[in-house]
Amino acid sequence: LPQKFSLAGRLMAVRSFGKAAFVKIQDRKGQMQCYLAKNILSEQDFSLFKKLDIGDIVYVSGKLFRTKTNELTLEAESLRLMAKSIHPLPEKWHGLTDIETRYRQRHLDLISNPAVKEIFIRRSLIIKLMRQFMDRHDFLEVETPMMQPKAGGAVARPFKTHHNALNQDFYLRIAPELYLKRLVTGGLERVYEINRNFRNEGISTFHNPEFTMMEFYQSYATYEDLMSLTEELFCFIAENVFGGLKFTYQGTEIDLTPPWRRLSVRDALIQIAQMAPDELTDPGRAIAFARKTGCDVKETDPPGKILMAVFDELVEKKLVQPTFVTHYPVAVSPLSRRSSADPDIVDRFELYISGREIANAFSELNDPADQRERFLAQIRQREAGDDEAHEMDEDYIRTLEYGMPPTAGEGIGIDRLIMLFTDSASIRDVILFPLLRNKQE
């Protein structure tokens, strides 16, 4: 053992015996026991120790030794107070258990609950692994605007802001997609971005209005190529986190062993939602089925949107093991390439694990004329009352007119991925500072 050793951290526990005491000091790596004795410390330092409170930040220097129980302990020769904790820490045995307080005062949550700290350490590791994987596959990491003149790249309601100097309204981005595809058109054939998106929508156990996503694009690839790449990425992360491809999420074993199940939207609706084939093709019967299951659909909704409402209600939660759901309707995929086999569907997949969408990918639509028609269809949906429908984006169409190579792109919800790999039930458990309603003072 080294002759001299120093330790700085938070005082977490004290067992005092009058002229001596054992204390626990906690830093980012864990806790260590220290022994403080009146006959070893100076009179001034021992007097200081008597005035310390749980939660104070202290610096201790001395010699290491092992107790009779073989616990490594620092015998303090000097003691210094580095920061005072004016407020008491949460009660020792129960920790910080109130969920709302944990989210609002994350600093106390991290101090009191070591398991919470481990979640965020693992989050950092997983994001590092994602970058490592993308770099190894020759993708270039880029950054695109967070404030955009048009809210595009996804079907979602945006947050609006105003730039005073330009006297112009902007939107916090709902997705980086259209900017990343501009880069692909410019010759950056493999790009990715890890950053925040903002969607002005509801909050739930797996929705937070501000969330982290990795989005990437690969030229001369199809959505089927990205299925293989996604399997490889998830397996790479699991091997590094768990040492294997099987793990437990909320009491259920998840097996990432490839190949993963592939299921078309049509087959999923027939096999799992128990829709009859004619209910898939007859708009009236589709609306009746959807309303019978509790879906809020309108007569003016495109048939594809009605079918996806049924999918979300009856199918999604039953996709527990990794499943690529494929062949989505054109109406809900305004930026995806049409299938060569059926013009009413697109070359797209969404990945579901444990009943939640984790990733969304498709072969990109690179025909500017078709893209214009899709945007016009979205405008008609917006005029019919769908405020999440995509706007017309002439600048993006102009980009496509210069020729974007055949490309496939994918977005992976990092927060949901972290939930899966940390066995966390709520998205707020994996975001350090989730969005909360203001607390009334």
C-alpha positions in Angstrom: 0.0 0.0 0.0 1.2 3.6 -0.7 2.7 5.4 2.3 0.5 8.5 1.8 -3.0 8.7 0.4 -5.5 11.6 -0.1 -9.2 11.5 -0.6 -11.8 14.2 -1.4 -15.5 13.6 -1.4 -18.8 13.9 0.4 -19.2 12.8 4.0 -22.0 10.2 3.9 -21.9 8.4 7.3 -20.3 8.8 10.7 -19.9 6.2 13.5 -18.4 8.1 16.5 -16.8 6.6 19.6 -15.9 9.8 21.4 -12.2 10.2 20.8 -12.3 8.3 17.4 -14.7 7.7 14.5 -15.2 5.8 11.4 -16.7 7.8 8.5 -17.7 7.0 4.9 -16.6 9.4 2.1 -18.1 9.2 -1.3 -16.7 10.3 -4.7 -17.6 9.4 -8.3 -16.2 5.9 -7.9 -17.9 4.9 -4.7 -17.4 5.1 -0.9 -14.4 4.6 1.2 -14.0 4.3 5.0 -11.8 6.7 6.9 -10.6 6.5 10.5 -10.3 9.7 12.5 -8.7 9.7 15.9 -8.1 12.5 18.4 -4.6 11.3 19.1 -3.6 11.3 15.4 -5.3 14.4 14.1 -4.2 17.9 15.2 -6.4 19.5 17.9 -7.7 21.9 15.2 -8.6 19.2 12.7 -10.4 17.0 15.3 -12.3 20.0 16.5 -13.3 20.7 12.8 -14.4 17.1 12.5 -16.8 17.5 15.5 -18.5 20.3 13.6 -19.0 18.5 10.3 -22.4 17.5 9.0 -23.5 14.7 6.7 -23.2 16.0 3.1 -20.1 18.2 3.7 -17.3 18.0 1.1 -14.1 17.1 2.9 -10.4 16.4 2.0 -8.6 13.8 4.1 -4.9 12.8 3.9 -3.2 9.9 5.7 -2.1 6.2 5.6 -4.0 3.2 4.3 -4.5 0.1 6.4 -7.0 -2.8 6.7 -9.3 -3.3 9.7 -9.9 -6.6 11.4 -12.7 -7.2 8.9 -10.2 -6.6 6.1 -11.9 -3.4 5.0 -9.4 -1.0 3.3 -9.4 2.2 5.4 -7.7 5.6 5.4 -6.2 6.6 8.7 -6.6 10.4 8.6 -3.6 12.5 9.6 -5.2 15.8 8.3 -8.7 17.0 7.5 -10.0 20.0 5.6 -13.5 21.3 4.9 -13.9 22.1 1.2 -17.6 22.9 1.0 -20.4 23.1 3.5 -23.8 21.3 3.0 -26.3 23.7 4.5 -29.3 21.4 3.9 -29.6 17.9 5.2 -29.3 15.0 2.7 -32.3 12.6 2.3 -32.9 10.2 5.2 -30.2 7.5 5.2 -32.3 4.3 5.0 -35.0 5.4 2.6 -32.9 7.6 0.3 -34.7 9.9 -2.1 -37.8 7.9 -3.1 -40.3 10.6 -4.2 -40.3 10.4 -8.0 -41.2 14.0 -8.6 -38.4 15.2 -6.2 -35.9 12.9 -7.8 -36.5 14.5 -11.2 -36.6 18.0 -10.0 -33.5 17.7 -7.8 -31.4 15.3 -9.8 -28.3 16.4 -7.8 -29.9 14.8 -4.6 -31.0 11.8 -6.6 -27.4 11.2 -7.8 -26.0 11.6 -4.3 -28.6 9.3 -2.6 -29.1 6.6 -5.2 -26.0 4.9 -6.6 -28.1 2.9 -9.1 -29.2 6.2 -10.7 -25.6 7.3 -11.2 -24.9 3.9 -12.9 -27.7 4.5 -15.4 -26.1 7.7 -16.6 -22.6 6.2 -16.6 -24.0 3.5 -18.8 -25.8 6.0 -21.0 -22.5 7.8 -21.7 -20.9 4.4 -22.5 -23.6 3.5 -25.0 -23.4 6.8 -26.8 -19.6 6.3 -27.0 -20.1 2.9 -28.4 -22.5 4.2 -31.1 -20.0 6.8 -32.2 -17.3 4.1 -32.2 -19.4 1.8 -34.4 -20.3 4.6 -36.9 -16.8 5.8 -37.1 -15.6 2.2 -37.8 -18.1 2.0 -40.6 -16.7 5.2 -42.2 -19.6 7.5 -41.3 -18.8 11.2 -40.8 -20.2 12.9 -37.8 -21.8 16.3 -38.6 -23.9 19.0 -37.0 -27.0 20.6 -38.5 -29.2 23.5 -37.4 -31.3 23.3 -34.3 -33.3 26.3 -35.4 -34.9 25.9 -38.8 -37.1 28.2 -41.0 -39.4 25.2 -41.7 -40.3 22.3 -39.4 -39.4 19.3 -41.6 -38.1 15.8 -41.6 -40.8 14.2 -39.5 -44.5 14.2 -38.9 -44.8 16.1 -35.6 -45.9 19.4 -34.0 -42.9 21.9 -33.6 -41.9 24.5 -31.0 -41.9 28.0 -32.5 -39.5 30.8 -31.6 -38.6 34.2 -32.9 -35.3 35.7 -33.9 -35.3 39.3 -33.0 -32.4 40.5 -35.1 -33.8 38.9 -38.3 -37.4 39.5 -37.3 -38.2 36.0 -38.4 -39.9 33.0 -36.9 -38.0 29.8 -36.6 -38.8 26.3 -35.3 -36.8 24.1 -33.0 -36.0 21.1 -35.2 -38.3 18.0 -35.1 -35.6 16.1 -37.0 -32.3 16.8 -38.8 -33.3 14.7 -41.9 -33.7 17.3 -44.6 -30.3 18.9 -43.8 -28.5 15.6 -43.6 -29.8 14.7 -47.0 -28.6 18.0 -48.4 -25.1 16.9 -47.2 -25.6 13.5 -49.0 -26.5 15.4 -52.2 -23.3 17.5 -51.7 -21.2 14.4 -51.7 -20.9 13.4 -48.0 -22.1 9.9 -48.7 -22.1 8.6 -45.1 -23.1 11.0 -42.4 -24.5 10.8 -38.9 -25.6 13.2 -36.2 -26.3 12.6 -32.5 -28.2 15.5 -31.0 -31.5 16.7 -29.6 -34.9 17.0 -31.4 -37.9 18.9 -30.1 -41.5 17.9 -30.6 -44.4 19.9 -29.0 -46.4 16.8 -28.0 -47.5 14.8 -25.0 -45.3 13.5 -22.1 -45.5 9.9 -21.2 -43.2 7.1 -19.9 -41.6 6.9 -23.3 -42.1 10.4 -24.7 -40.2 13.6 -23.7 -40.6 16.7 -25.8 -36.8 17.1 -25.9 -35.1 13.9 -26.8 -31.8 12.6 -28.2 -31.6 10.8 -31.5 -28.9 9.4 -33.8 -29.8 9.9 -37.4 -27.6 8.6 -40.2 -27.6 8.3 -44.0 -25.8 6.0 -46.3 -25.6 6.5 -50.1 -26.0 3.5 -52.5 -27.8 1.5 -49.8 -31.4 0.4 -49.2 -33.6 0.1 -46.1 -32.8 -3.6 -46.2 -29.0 -2.8 -45.9 -29.9 -0.8 -42.8 -31.7 -3.7 -41.2 -28.4 -5.6 -41.2 -26.5 -2.6 -40.0 -29.0 -2.1 -37.2 -28.7 -5.7 -36.0 -24.9 -5.3 -36.0 -25.0 -2.0 -34.1 -27.4 -3.3 -31.4 -25.4 -6.5 -31.0 -22.1 -4.5 -30.7 -23.6 -2.4 -27.9 -25.1 -5.5 -26.1 -21.8 -7.4 -26.3 -20.0 -4.5 -24.7 -22.6 -3.7 -22.1 -23.8 -7.2 -21.1 -21.1 -9.5 -22.5 -23.8 -11.3 -24.6 -26.9 -10.8 -26.7 -29.5 -11.8 -24.1 -30.7 -9.5 -21.2 -33.8 -8.9 -19.1 -36.0 -5.8 -19.6 -38.8 -5.3 -17.0 -38.9 -9.0 -16.2 -38.8 -10.3 -19.8 -35.8 -11.8 -21.5 -34.9 -10.0 -24.7 -32.8 -11.9 -27.3 -30.9 -9.8 -29.9 -29.5 -12.8 -31.7 -29.8 -12.1 -35.5 -31.7 -12.4 -37.8 -34.6 -10.5 -36.3 -38.2 -11.1 -37.2 -39.5 -9.2 -40.2 -43.2 -8.5 -40.4 -45.2 -6.3 -42.9 -47.8 -3.8 -41.6 -50.4 -5.8 -43.5 -49.4 -9.1 -42.0 -49.2 -7.6 -38.5 -52.7 -6.1 -38.8 -54.1 -9.5 -40.0 -52.2 -11.8 -37.6 -52.1 -9.6 -34.4 -54.9 -7.0 -34.7 -57.2 -9.7 -36.3 -58.3 -7.4 -39.1 -59.9 -9.1 -42.1 -58.2 -8.6 -45.5 -61.2 -6.6 -46.8 -61.1 -4.3 -43.8 -57.6 -3.3 -44.9 -58.8 -2.2 -48.4 -62.3 -0.9 -47.7 -62.0 2.6 -46.1 -65.4 2.5 -44.5 -64.8 -0.9 -42.9 -61.3 0.3 -41.8 -62.8 3.3 -40.1 -65.5 1.2 -38.4 -62.8 -1.3 -37.2 -60.6 1.5 -35.9 -63.4 3.3 -34.0 -64.5 0.0 -32.5 -61.0 -0.4 -31.0 -61.0 3.1 -29.6 -58.9 4.9 -32.2 -59.7 8.6 -32.8 -59.9 8.7 -36.6 -61.7 11.1 -39.0 -63.6 10.4 -42.3 -61.0 12.6 -44.1 -58.0 10.6 -42.9 -56.1 8.7 -45.6 -56.7 5.0 -45.4 -53.0 4.4 -44.6 -53.3 6.7 -41.6 -56.3 4.8 -40.3 -54.6 1.5 -40.6 -51.6 2.8 -38.6 -53.9 4.1 -35.9 -55.1 0.5 -35.5 -51.5 -0.7 -35.6 -50.5 1.7 -32.8 -53.5 0.6 -30.7 -53.4 -3.2 -31.1 -50.1 -4.3 -32.5 -47.2 -2.2 -31.2 -47.3 -3.3 -27.6 -47.2 -7.0 -28.6 -43.9 -6.7 -30.5 -41.7 -7.8 -27.6 -38.7 -9.5 -29.3 -36.8 -7.5 -31.9 -39.1 -7.0 -34.9 -38.6 -5.1 -38.1 -42.1 -3.9 -39.2 -42.0 -3.2 -43.0 -44.0 -1.9 -46.0 -45.7 1.2 -44.5 -48.5 3.1 -46.3 -47.4 6.0 -48.5 -49.8 8.3 -46.7 -47.7 8.2 -43.4 -44.3 8.2 -45.1 -44.0 11.4 -47.1 -40.2 11.2 -47.4 -39.8 7.5 -48.2 -39.2 5.8 -51.6 -42.2 4.0 -53.1 -41.9 0.2 -53.3 -41.2 -1.0 -56.9 -43.6 -3.9 -56.3 -46.5 -1.8 -54.9 -46.8 2.0 -55.3 -49.2 2.3 -52.3 -46.5 1.2 -49.9 -42.9 2.4 -49.2 -39.5 0.8 -48.6 -39.5 1.5 -44.9 -39.1 -0.3 -41.6 -39.6 0.5 -37.9 -37.8 -1.5 -35.3 -39.8 -2.5 -32.2 -38.4 -4.1 -29.0 -40.4 -4.6 -25.8 -43.5 -3.0 -27.4 -41.9 0.3 -28.3 -40.5 1.8 -31.5 -36.8 2.2 -31.2 -35.8 3.1 -34.8 -37.3 4.2 -38.0 -35.6 3.8 -41.4 -36.3 3.9 -45.1 -34.9 4.1 -48.6 -35.0 7.8 -49.3 -37.3 9.4 -51.9 -35.0 11.1 -54.3 -37.4 11.9 -57.1 -38.2 15.7 -56.8 -41.5 15.4 -58.8 -42.8 12.6 -56.5 -41.5 14.5 -53.5 -43.5 17.6 -54.5 -46.7 15.5 -54.9 -46.1 14.0 -51.4 -45.8 17.5 -49.9 -48.9 18.6 -51.7 -50.8 15.6 -50.2 -49.5 16.6 -46.8 -50.7 20.1 -47.3 -54.2 18.7 -48.1 -54.0 16.8 -44.8 -53.0 19.9 -43.0 -55.9 21.8 -44.5 -58.2 19.0 -43.3 -57.1 19.6 -39.7 -53.9 17.6 -39.3 -51.5 20.1 -37.8 -48.7 17.5 -37.7 -48.6 17.1 -41.5 -45.5 18.1 -43.4 -45.2 21.6 -44.9 -44.1 22.3 -48.5 -40.3 22.8 -48.6 -39.3 24.2 -52.0 -35.6 24.6 -51.0 -35.4 20.8 -50.2 -37.1 20.0 -53.5 -34.5 22.2 -55.3 -31.8 20.2 -53.6 -33.2 16.9 -54.9 -33.3 18.5 -58.4 -29.5 18.5 -58.4 -29.6 14.7 -58.0 -29.4 12.8 -54.6 -27.8 9.4 -55.0 -29.9 6.4 -54.0 -29.7 6.6 -50.2 -31.1 4.9 -47.0 -31.5 6.7 -43.7 -32.4 5.8 -40.2 -33.2 7.5 -36.9 -32.6 5.7 -33.6 -34.2 7.0 -30.4 -31.3 7.0 -28.0 -33.3 7.6 -24.8 -35.5 4.6 -25.6 -32.4 2.6 -26.4 -30.9 3.6 -23.0 -34.2 2.6 -21.3 -33.8 -0.9 -22.8 -30.2 -1.3 -21.9 -30.6 0.0 -18.3 -33.9 -1.8 -17.5 -35.6 1.6 -16.9 -39.4 1.8 -17.0 -39.7 5.5 -17.8 -37.8 7.7 -20.2 -37.5 10.3 -17.4 -35.2 7.8 -15.6 -32.6 8.0 -18.4 -32.7 11.8 -19.0 -30.9 13.8 -16.4 -33.3 16.7 -16.5 -36.6 15.7 -18.0 -39.2 18.3 -18.8 -41.6 18.9 -15.9 -44.4 21.3 -15.2 -43.4 24.3 -13.2 -43.8 23.6 -9.5 -46.1 26.1 -7.7 -44.1 27.9 -5.0 
